[in-house]
Amino acid sequence: MSARLRSGIRVIEHWAAEAYQAEKNALYTALFTVLDGSVFRTYEIIDDEDRAEEFYVRVRPKLLVKIRLHHFDSFGVVFIGTPEDAGLPEAPPEAPPAAA
């Protein structure tokens, strides 16, 4: 699958105006995986139960991007923000490393 970003540039610009560079880099990396189709293998995906064409990508524990699939070859960015802002739970805490 190879897709192109068709909508959501203003969402990205609005969010990026206040984001730290590390967050921007993480988001842009995630968007590239949507472009090349590897997002489902690379990131945790959270389905939107109300909208079959939309899903969240957990970019970081406190950073989500919501994607809308327009067609098989294009998508848009609907939301960028925290799980709390999206009404979703934060990522579960990571398990401590096993003792050797």
MOPAC internal coordinates of N, CA, C and O (Angstrom, degrees):
PM7 1SCF
backbone

  N    0.0000 0     0.00 0     0.00 0    0    0    0
  C    1.4519 1     0.00 0     0.00 0    1    0    0
  C    1.5223 1   109.25 1     0.00 0    2    1    0
  O    1.2310 1   120.77 1   -45.81 1    3    2    1
  N    1.2910 1   116.14 1   134.19 1    3    2    1
  C    1.4522 1   121.71 1   173.91 1    5    3    2
  C    1.5211 1   106.75 1  -133.70 1    6    5    3
  O    1.2310 1   120.68 1   -60.99 1    7    6    5
  N    1.3071 1   116.31 1   119.01 1    7    6    5
  C    1.4638 1   120.84 1  -175.35 1    9    7    6
  C    1.5197 1   109.94 1  -118.69 1   10    9    7
  O    1.2310 1   121.42 1   -13.22 1   11   10    9
  N    1.3148 1   114.88 1   166.78 1   11   10    9
  C    1.4655 1   119.45 1   175.90 1   13   11   10
  C    1.5257 1   108.71 1  -127.52 1   14   13   11
  O    1.2310 1   121.45 1   -29.49 1   15   14   13
  N    1.3058 1   114.84 1   150.51 1   15   14   13
  C    1.4577 1   121.53 1   177.84 1   17   15   14
  C    1.5218 1   108.31 1   -76.36 1   18   17   15
  O    1.2310 1   121.00 1   -61.92 1   19   18   17
  N    1.3346 1   115.69 1   118.08 1   19   18   17
  C    1.4638 1   120.25 1  -176.57 1   21   19   18
  C    1.5283 1   112.46 1  -107.42 1   22   21   19
  O    1.2310 1   119.75 1   154.46 1   23   22   21
  N    1.3139 1   118.08 1   -25.54 1   23   22   21
  C    1.4707 1   120.26 1  -179.86 1   25   23   22
  C    1.5224 1   109.62 1  -149.96 1   26   25   23
  O    1.2310 1   121.24 1   -19.01 1   27   26   25
  N    1.3098 1   115.24 1   160.99 1   27   26   25
  C    1.4543 1   120.52 1   177.13 1   29   27   26
  C    1.5188 1   115.22 1   104.22 1   30   29   27
  O    1.2310 1   120.05 1  -173.27 1   31   30   29
  N    1.3134 1   117.50 1     6.73 1   31   30   29
  C    1.4724 1   119.86 1   179.49 1   33   31   30
  C    1.5276 1   110.50 1   -59.33 1   34   33   31
  O    1.2310 1   120.22 1   139.31 1   35   34   33
  N    1.3233 1   117.19 1   -40.69 1   35   34   33
  C    1.4744 1   119.21 1   179.88 1   37   35   34
  C    1.5220 1   111.39 1   -66.58 1   38   37   35
  O    1.2310 1   120.04 1   145.72 1   39   38   37
  N    1.3212 1   117.52 1   -34.28 1   39   38   37
  C    1.4750 1   121.00 1   175.80 1   41   39   38
  C    1.5202 1   109.00 1   -61.58 1   42   41   39
  O    1.2310 1   120.77 1   134.03 1   43   42   41
  N    1.3205 1   116.13 1   -45.97 1   43   42   41
  C    1.4662 1   120.69 1   179.78 1   45   43   42
  C    1.5292 1   110.72 1   -64.12 1   46   45   43
  O    1.2310 1   119.95 1   133.47 1   47   46   45
  N    1.3183 1   117.70 1   -46.53 1   47   46   45
  C    1.4690 1   121.13 1  -179.55 1   49   47   46
  C    1.5223 1   112.06 1   -61.32 1   50   49   47
  O    1.2310 1   120.50 1   136.86 1   51   50   49
  N    1.3283 1   116.64 1   -43.14 1   51   50   49
  C    1.4695 1   121.18 1   179.56 1   53   51   50
  C    1.5288 1   110.32 1   -61.55 1   54   53   51
  O    1.2310 1   120.59 1   133.17 1   55   54   53
  N    1.3164 1   116.49 1   -46.83 1   55   54   53
  C    1.4632 1   120.64 1   179.65 1   57   55   54
  C    1.5288 1   110.95 1   -65.63 1   58   57   55
  O    1.2310 1   120.29 1   136.23 1   59   58   57
  N    1.3306 1   117.04 1   -43.77 1   59   58   57
  C    1.4660 1   121.46 1  -175.49 1   61   59   58
  C    1.5234 1   113.09 1   -64.75 1   62   61   59
  O    1.2310 1   120.23 1   154.62 1   63   62   61
  N    1.3216 1   117.17 1   -25.38 1   63   62   61
  C    1.4677 1   120.55 1  -179.31 1   65   63   62
  C    1.5245 1   111.85 1   -61.43 1   66   65   63
  O    1.2310 1   120.14 1   152.60 1   67   66   65
  N    1.3236 1   117.34 1   -27.40 1   67   66   65
  C    1.4688 1   121.40 1  -177.79 1   69   67   66
  C    1.5240 1   113.55 1  -112.33 1   70   69   67
  O    1.2310 1   119.56 1   175.44 1   71   70   69
  N    1.3222 1   118.45 1    -4.56 1   71   70   69
  C    1.4651 1   121.84 1  -173.69 1   73   71   70
  C    1.5242 1   111.68 1   -85.19 1   74   73   71
  O    1.2310 1   121.68 1   -27.72 1   75   74   73
  N    1.3237 1   114.38 1   152.28 1   75   74   73
  C    1.4605 1   120.80 1   172.72 1   77   75   74
  C    1.5314 1   109.08 1   -74.70 1   78   77   75
  O    1.2310 1   120.85 1   -24.06 1   79   78   77
  N    1.3240 1   115.98 1   155.94 1   79   78   77
  C    1.4613 1   120.40 1  -177.93 1   81   79   78
  C    1.5264 1   112.26 1   -58.97 1   82   81   79
  O    1.2310 1   119.92 1   140.53 1   83   82   81
  N    1.3186 1   117.75 1   -39.47 1   83   82   81
  C    1.4725 1   120.30 1   179.89 1   85   83   82
  C    1.5293 1   111.06 1   -62.48 1   86   85   83
  O    1.2310 1   120.40 1   141.82 1   87   86   85
  N    1.3431 1   116.83 1   -38.18 1   87   86   85
  C    1.4696 1   119.99 1   177.10 1   89   87   86
  C    1.5228 1   111.07 1   -67.10 1   90   89   87
  O    1.2310 1   120.77 1   139.05 1   91   90   89
  N    1.3217 1   116.14 1   -40.95 1   91   90   89
  C    1.4715 1   120.08 1   177.95 1   93   91   90
  C    1.5261 1   110.00 1   -60.85 1   94   93   91
  O    1.2310 1   120.60 1   133.81 1   95   94   93
  N    1.3235 1   116.46 1   -46.19 1   95   94   93
  C    1.4607 1   120.08 1  -179.71 1   97   95   94
  C    1.5279 1   110.87 1   -59.98 1   98   97   95
  O    1.2310 1   120.49 1   136.81 1   99   98   97
  N    1.3220 1   116.66 1   -43.19 1   99   98   97
  C    1.4686 1   120.61 1   179.73 1  101   99   98
  C    1.5291 1   110.87 1   -63.82 1  102  101   99
  O    1.2310 1   120.35 1   137.56 1  103  102  101
  N    1.3289 1   116.93 1   -42.44 1  103  102  101
  C    1.4634 1   120.39 1   179.63 1  105  103  102
  C    1.5225 1   110.84 1   -65.58 1  106  105  103
  O    1.2310 1   120.07 1   134.13 1  107  106  105
  N    1.3132 1   117.46 1   -45.87 1  107  106  105
  C    1.4650 1   120.35 1  -178.42 1  109  107  106
  C    1.5316 1   110.87 1   -63.41 1  110  109  107
  O    1.2310 1   120.42 1   142.50 1  111  110  109
  N    1.3209 1   116.81 1   -37.50 1  111  110  109
  C    1.4652 1   120.22 1   175.91 1  113  111  110
  C    1.5220 1   110.58 1   -61.59 1  114  113  111
  O    1.2310 1   120.60 1   136.54 1  115  114  113
  N    1.3346 1   116.45 1   -43.46 1  115  114  113
  C    1.4689 1   120.43 1   178.40 1  117  115  114
  C    1.5226 1   110.87 1   -63.37 1  118  117  115
  O    1.2310 1   120.18 1   139.05 1  119  118  117
  N    1.3248 1   117.26 1   -40.95 1  119  118  117
  C    1.4637 1   119.85 1   179.28 1  121  119  118
  C    1.5310 1   111.13 1   -64.14 1  122  121  119
  O    1.2310 1   120.02 1   144.03 1  123  122  121
  N    1.3152 1   117.56 1   -35.97 1  123  122  121
  C    1.4658 1   119.47 1   176.78 1  125  123  122
  C    1.5274 1   110.94 1   -63.52 1  126  125  123
  O    1.2310 1   120.11 1   146.08 1  127  126  125
  N    1.3379 1   117.39 1   -33.92 1  127  126  125
  C    1.4654 1   118.60 1   178.14 1  129  127  126
  C    1.5303 1   111.34 1   -70.62 1  130  129  127
  O    1.2310 1   120.37 1   153.13 1  131  130  129
  N    1.3368 1   116.90 1   -26.87 1  131  130  129
  C    1.4645 1   119.16 1   173.10 1  133  131  130
  C    1.5258 1   108.31 1   -69.17 1  134  133  131
  O    1.2310 1   120.61 1   137.21 1  135  134  133
  N    1.3251 1   116.44 1   -42.79 1  135  134  133
  C    1.4667 1   121.00 1   179.01 1  137  135  134
  C    1.5279 1   112.38 1   -57.82 1  138  137  135
  O    1.2310 1   120.70 1   135.90 1  139  138  137
  N    1.3231 1   116.27 1   -44.10 1  139  138  137
  C    1.4702 1   118.38 1  -175.83 1  141  139  138
  C    1.5214 1   113.74 1   -92.12 1  142  141  139
  O    1.2310 1   120.35 1   177.78 1  143  142  141
  N    1.3385 1   116.94 1    -2.22 1  143  142  141
  C    1.4562 1   120.33 1   175.66 1  145  143  142
  C    1.5126 1   115.67 1    87.57 1  146  145  143
  O    1.2310 1   119.43 1  -177.30 1  147  146  145
  N    1.3227 1   118.70 1     2.70 1  147  146  145
  C    1.4651 1   120.51 1  -177.70 1  149  147  146
  C    1.5255 1   113.55 1   -92.64 1  150  149  147
  O    1.2310 1   119.81 1  -176.64 1  151  150  149
  N    1.3172 1   117.97 1     3.36 1  151  150  149
  C    1.4642 1   121.24 1  -176.18 1  153  151  150
  C    1.5276 1   112.10 1   -57.36 1  154  153  151
  O    1.2310 1   119.98 1   142.91 1  155  154  153
  N    1.3274 1   117.64 1   -37.09 1  155  154  153
  C    1.4652 1   120.91 1  -176.67 1  157  155  154
  C    1.5181 1   112.14 1   -72.22 1  158  157  155
  O    1.2310 1   119.85 1   159.94 1  159  158  157
  N    1.3190 1   117.89 1   -20.06 1  159  158  157
  C    1.4631 1   122.07 1   176.80 1  161  159  158
  C    1.5259 1   111.92 1   -94.35 1  162  161  159
  O    1.2310 1   120.48 1   161.71 1  163  162  161
  N    1.3214 1   116.69 1   -18.29 1  163  162  161
  C    1.4533 1   121.18 1  -170.15 1  165  163  162
  C    1.5237 1   114.12 1  -101.85 1  166  165  163
  O    1.2310 1   120.12 1   145.99 1  167  166  165
  N    1.3298 1   117.39 1   -34.01 1  167  166  165
  C    1.4622 1   122.02 1  -172.94 1  169  167  166
  C    1.5169 1   111.90 1  -124.15 1  170  169  167
  O    1.2310 1   121.42 1   -19.79 1  171  170  169
  N    1.3186 1   114.88 1   160.21 1  171  170  169
  C    1.4587 1   120.11 1   170.52 1  173  171  170
  C    1.5267 1   107.43 1   -71.82 1  174  173  171
  O    1.2310 1   120.84 1   -50.12 1  175  174  173
  N    1.3223 1   116.01 1   129.88 1  175  174  173
  C    1.4550 1   122.83 1  -179.71 1  177  175  174
  C    1.5221 1   108.30 1  -111.57 1  178  177  175
  O    1.2310 1   120.79 1   -45.45 1  179  178  177
  N    1.3212 1   116.10 1   134.55 1  179  178  177
  C    1.4661 1   122.02 1   177.21 1  181  179  178
  C    1.5192 1   107.13 1  -119.65 1  182  181  179
  O    1.2310 1   120.57 1   -64.35 1  183  182  181
  N    1.3099 1   116.51 1   115.65 1  183  182  181
  C    1.4592 1   120.81 1  -179.52 1  185  183  182
  C    1.5177 1   111.12 1   -70.98 1  186  185  183
  O    1.2310 1   120.72 1   -34.39 1  187  186  185
  N    1.3059 1   116.24 1   145.61 1  187  186  185
  C    1.4617 1   122.04 1   170.92 1  189  187  186
  C    1.5226 1   105.96 1   -90.33 1  190  189  187
  O    1.2310 1   120.38 1   -69.48 1  191  190  189
  N    1.3027 1   116.87 1   110.52 1  191  190  189
  C    1.4615 1   121.38 1  -174.88 1  193  191  190
  C    1.5238 1   112.48 1   -67.36 1  194  193  191
  O    1.2310 1   119.95 1   159.49 1  195  194  193
  N    1.3333 1   117.70 1   -20.51 1  195  194  193
  C    1.4623 1   120.83 1  -179.55 1  197  195  194
  C    1.5190 1   113.04 1   -90.54 1  198  197  195
  O    1.2310 1   120.17 1   158.85 1  199  198  197
  N    1.3200 1   117.28 1   -21.15 1  199  198  197
  C    1.4697 1   121.46 1  -176.99 1  201  199  198
  C    1.5296 1   108.78 1  -132.95 1  202  201  199
  O    1.2310 1   120.78 1   -75.00 1  203  202  201
  N    1.2988 1   116.11 1   105.00 1  203  202  201
  C    1.4654 1   120.84 1  -175.68 1  205  203  202
  C    1.5243 1   112.86 1   -62.37 1  206  205  203
  O    1.2310 1   119.95 1   153.54 1  207  206  205
  N    1.3257 1   117.70 1   -26.46 1  207  206  205
  C    1.4648 1   120.47 1  -177.22 1  209  207  206
  C    1.5309 1   112.95 1   -87.98 1  210  209  207
  O    1.2310 1   119.79 1  -176.92 1  211  210  209
  N    1.3321 1   118.01 1     3.08 1  211  210  209
  C    1.4620 1   121.26 1  -177.91 1  213  211  210
  C    1.5251 1   111.15 1  -122.69 1  214  213  211
  O    1.2310 1   121.18 1   -32.95 1  215  214  213
  N    1.3246 1   115.35 1   147.05 1  215  214  213
  C    1.4596 1   121.59 1   176.71 1  217  215  214
  C    1.5234 1   109.33 1  -152.02 1  218  217  215
  O    1.2310 1   121.26 1   -23.35 1  219  218  217
  N    1.3176 1   115.19 1   156.65 1  219  218  217
  C    1.4651 1   121.90 1   176.25 1  221  219  218
  C    1.5213 1   109.11 1   -98.32 1  222  221  219
  O    1.2310 1   121.23 1   -35.37 1  223  222  221
  N    1.3132 1   115.25 1   144.63 1  223  222  221
  C    1.4602 1   122.32 1   171.98 1  225  223  222
  C    1.5236 1   105.78 1  -113.57 1  226  225  223
  O    1.2310 1   120.85 1   -57.00 1  227  226  225
  N    1.3300 1   115.97 1   123.00 1  227  226  225
  C    1.4691 1   119.12 1   176.94 1  229  227  226
  C    1.5282 1   107.30 1   -83.94 1  230  229  227
  O    1.2310 1   121.36 1   -78.38 1  231  230  229
  N    1.3229 1   115.01 1   101.62 1  231  230  229
  C    1.4628 1   122.14 1  -177.67 1  233  231  230
  C    1.5210 1   109.97 1   -76.13 1  234  233  231
  O    1.2310 1   121.09 1   137.85 1  235  234  233
  N    1.3170 1   115.52 1   -42.15 1  235  234  233
  C    1.4599 1   124.87 1   176.92 1  237  235  234
  C    1.5242 1   106.34 1  -144.12 1  238  237  235
  O    1.2310 1   119.68 1   -11.48 1  239  238  237
  N    1.3256 1   118.21 1   168.52 1  239  238  237
  C    1.4729 1   117.91 1  -179.29 1  241  239  238
  C    1.5319 1   113.52 1   -54.13 1  242  241  239
  O    1.2310 1   120.31 1   145.78 1  243  242  241
  N    1.3224 1   117.01 1   -34.22 1  243  242  241
  C    1.4682 1   119.95 1  -178.58 1  245  243  242
  C    1.5258 1   112.83 1  -115.98 1  246  245  243
  O    1.2310 1   120.34 1  -153.41 1  247  246  245
  N    1.3187 1   116.95 1    26.59 1  247  246  245
  C    1.4622 1   120.89 1   179.07 1  249  247  246
  C    1.5261 1   110.23 1  -141.16 1  250  249  247
  O    1.2310 1   121.05 1   -60.85 1  251  250  249
  N    1.3236 1   115.60 1   119.15 1  251  250  249
  C    1.4606 1   122.66 1   177.57 1  253  251  250
  C    1.5180 1   109.44 1  -119.50 1  254  253  251
  O    1.2310 1   121.34 1   -28.57 1  255  254  253
  N    1.3153 1   115.05 1   151.43 1  255  254  253
  C    1.4577 1   121.24 1   168.41 1  257  255  254
  C    1.5301 1   105.64 1  -127.84 1  258  257  255
  O    1.2310 1   120.89 1   -46.72 1  259  258  257
  N    1.3164 1   115.91 1   133.28 1  259  258  257
  C    1.4590 1   120.70 1   178.90 1  261  259  258
  C    1.5226 1   107.68 1  -102.11 1  262  261  259
  O    1.2310 1   121.60 1   -51.32 1  263  262  261
  N    1.3234 1   114.55 1   128.68 1  263  262  261
  C    1.4593 1   122.77 1  -176.22 1  265  263  262
  C    1.5258 1   109.20 1  -112.37 1  266  265  263
  O    1.2310 1   120.97 1   -40.66 1  267  266  265
  N    1.3192 1   115.76 1   139.34 1  267  266  265
  C    1.4654 1   121.58 1   172.30 1  269  267  266
  C    1.5238 1   107.62 1  -115.01 1  270  269  267
  O    1.2310 1   120.82 1   -57.19 1  271  270  269
  N    1.3253 1   116.03 1   122.81 1  271  270  269
  C    1.4569 1   120.34 1   175.60 1  273  271  270
  C    1.5203 1   107.87 1   -82.62 1  274  273  271
  O    1.2310 1   120.89 1   -61.50 1  275  274  273
  N    1.3281 1   115.91 1   118.50 1  275  274  273
  C    1.4627 1   120.57 1   179.41 1  277  275  274
  C    1.5174 1   110.82 1   -82.34 1  278  277  275
  O    1.2310 1   121.33 1   137.98 1  279  278  277
  N    1.2910 1   115.06 1   -42.02 1  279  278  277
  C    1.4484 1   122.77 1  -177.14 1  281  279  278
  C    1.5232 1   105.26 1  -159.15 1  282  281  279
  O    1.2310 1   119.77 1     0.48 1  283  282  281
  N    1.2825 1   118.04 1  -179.52 1  283  282  281
  C    1.4631 1   119.09 1  -177.85 1  285  283  282
  C    1.5245 1   113.00 1   -64.81 1  286  285  283
  O    1.2310 1   119.75 1   162.67 1  287  286  285
  N    1.3348 1   118.08 1   -17.33 1  287  286  285
  C    1.4621 1   119.32 1  -176.26 1  289  287  286
  C    1.5251 1   114.27 1  -121.37 1  290  289  287
  O    1.2310 1   119.64 1  -167.39 1  291  290  289
  N    1.3310 1   118.28 1    12.61 1  291  290  289
  C    1.4655 1   119.25 1   178.07 1  293  291  290
  C    1.5257 1   110.57 1  -150.52 1  294  293  291
  O    1.2310 1   121.65 1   -24.03 1  295  294  293
  N    1.3328 1   114.45 1   155.97 1  295  294  293
  C    1.4639 1   120.79 1  -178.85 1  297  295  294
  C    1.5191 1   109.38 1  -149.09 1  298  297  295
  O    1.2310 1   121.27 1   -10.10 1  299  298  297
  N    1.3249 1   115.17 1   169.90 1  299  298  297
  C    1.4503 1   121.36 1   176.67 1  301  299  298
  C    1.5113 1   110.85 1  -137.23 1  302  301  299
  O    1.2310 1   120.75 1   -20.90 1  303  302  301
  N    1.3065 1   116.18 1   159.10 1  303  302  301
  C    1.4636 1   122.58 1   174.92 1  305  303  302
  C    1.5174 1   107.00 1   -98.61 1  306  305  303
  O    1.2310 1   120.94 1   -56.61 1  307  306  305
  N    1.3227 1   115.82 1   123.39 1  307  306  305
  C    1.4610 1   122.09 1  -176.39 1  309  307  306
  C    1.5280 1   111.53 1  -100.81 1  310  309  307
  O    1.2310 1   120.39 1   144.55 1  311  310  309
  N    1.3311 1   116.85 1   -35.45 1  311  310  309
  C    1.4616 1   121.82 1  -172.41 1  313  311  310
  C    1.5152 1   108.98 1  -153.13 1  314  313  311
  O    1.2310 1   120.98 1   -36.17 1  315  314  313
  N    1.3254 1   115.73 1   143.83 1  315  314  313
  C    1.4611 1   122.59 1   169.53 1  317  315  314
  C    1.5212 1   106.13 1  -137.47 1  318  317  315
  O    1.2310 1   120.38 1   -53.29 1  319  318  317
  N    1.3126 1   116.88 1   126.71 1  319  318  317
  C    1.4563 1   119.49 1   179.23 1  321  319  318
  C    1.5112 1   112.04 1   171.43 1  322  321  319
  O    1.2310 1   121.33 1    18.06 1  323  322  321
  N    1.3127 1   115.05 1  -161.94 1  323  322  321
  C    1.4529 1   121.43 1  -177.44 1  325  323  322
  C    1.5271 1   110.49 1   -85.63 1  326  325  323
  O    1.2310 1   120.41 1   -20.67 1  327  326  325
  N    1.3192 1   116.82 1   159.33 1  327  326  325
  C    1.4588 1   119.35 1   174.26 1  329  327  326
  C    1.5329 1   111.22 1   -57.88 1  330  329  327
  O    1.2310 1   120.69 1   141.73 1  331  330  329
  N    1.3163 1   116.28 1   -38.27 1  331  330  329
  C    1.4735 1   120.62 1   179.27 1  333  331  330
  C    1.5339 1   110.97 1   -60.19 1  334  333  331
  O    1.2310 1   120.54 1   135.03 1  335  334  333
  N    1.3298 1   116.57 1   -44.97 1  335  334  333
  C    1.4682 1   120.61 1   178.57 1  337  335  334
  C    1.5299 1   111.53 1   -62.73 1  338  337  335
  O    1.2310 1   120.83 1   148.89 1  339  338  337
  N    1.3338 1   116.02 1   -31.11 1  339  338  337
  C    1.4648 1   121.11 1   179.97 1  341  339  338
  C    1.5245 1   112.33 1   -85.66 1  342  341  339
  O    1.2310 1   120.55 1   173.58 1  343  342  341
  N    1.3415 1   116.56 1    -6.42 1  343  342  341
  C    1.4640 1   120.06 1  -177.59 1  345  343  342
  C    1.5158 1   113.06 1    77.01 1  346  345  343
  O    1.2310 1   120.53 1  -153.91 1  347  346  345
  N    1.3330 1   116.59 1    26.09 1  347  346  345
  C    1.4580 1   122.06 1  -179.43 1  349  347  346
  C    1.5201 1   110.08 1  -117.35 1  350  349  347
  O    1.2310 1   120.19 1   -23.04 1  351  350  349
  N    1.3341 1   117.23 1   156.96 1  351  350  349
  C    1.4719 1   119.37 1   177.50 1  353  351  350
  C    1.5241 1   110.91 1   -72.15 1  354  353  351
  O    1.2310 1   121.34 1   -27.48 1  355  354  353
  N    1.3112 1   115.04 1   152.52 1  355  354  353
  C    1.4612 1   119.33 1   174.42 1  357  355  354
  C    1.5173 1   108.56 1   -70.36 1  358  357  355
  O    1.2310 1   120.75 1   -15.79 1  359  358  357
  N    1.3118 1   116.17 1   164.21 1  359  358  357
  C    1.4617 1   120.79 1   178.57 1  361  359  358
  C    1.5236 1   109.13 1   -60.13 1  362  361  359
  O    1.2310 1   120.31 1   -37.60 1  363  362  361
  N    1.3295 1   117.01 1   142.40 1  363  362  361
  C    1.4601 1   118.78 1   176.61 1  365  363  362
  C    1.5222 1   109.66 1   -63.44 1  366  365  363
  O    1.2310 1   120.31 1   -32.63 1  367  366  365
  N    1.3356 1   117.01 1   147.37 1  367  366  365
  C    1.4689 1   118.92 1  -179.80 1  369  367  366
  C    1.5312 1   110.07 1   -61.80 1  370  369  367
  O    1.2310 1   121.45 1   -33.71 1  371  370  369
  N    1.3062 1   114.82 1   146.29 1  371  370  369
  C    1.4578 1   119.56 1   179.12 1  373  371  370
  C    1.5140 1   109.05 1   -71.39 1  374  373  371
  O    1.2310 1   121.35 1   -34.05 1  375  374  373
  N    1.3220 1   115.03 1   145.95 1  375  374  373
  C    1.4640 1   120.25 1   177.81 1  377  375  374
  C    1.5245 1   108.24 1   -70.73 1  378  377  375
  O    1.2310 1   120.38 1   -35.12 1  379  378  377
  N    1.3279 1   116.88 1   144.88 1  379  378  377
  C    1.4674 1   118.74 1   177.64 1  381  379  378
  C    1.5266 1   109.54 1   -65.79 1  382  381  379
  O    1.2310 1   120.49 1   -28.03 1  383  382  381
  N    1.3261 1   116.68 1   151.97 1  383  382  381
  C    1.4666 1   118.89 1  -179.99 1  385  383  382
  C    1.5228 1   110.92 1   -62.31 1  386  385  383
  O    1.2310 1   120.79 1   -35.19 1  387  386  385
  N    1.3139 1   116.10 1   144.81 1  387  386  385
  C    1.4657 1   120.81 1   179.37 1  389  387  386
  C    1.5195 1   110.09 1   -69.73 1  390  389  387
  O    1.2310 1   121.14 1   -36.89 1  391  390  389
  N    1.3113 1   115.43 1   143.11 1  391  390  389
  C    1.4665 1   119.79 1   178.44 1  393  391  390
  C    1.5157 1   109.24 1   -71.51 1  394  393  391
  O    1.2310 1   121.07 1   -38.26 1  395  394  393
  N    1.3177 1   115.56 1   141.74 1  395  394  393
  C    1.4803 1   119.92 1  -178.59 1  397  395  394
  C    1.4842 1   112.33 1   -80.19 1  398  397  395
  O    1.2310 1   120.10 1   180.00 1  399  398  397

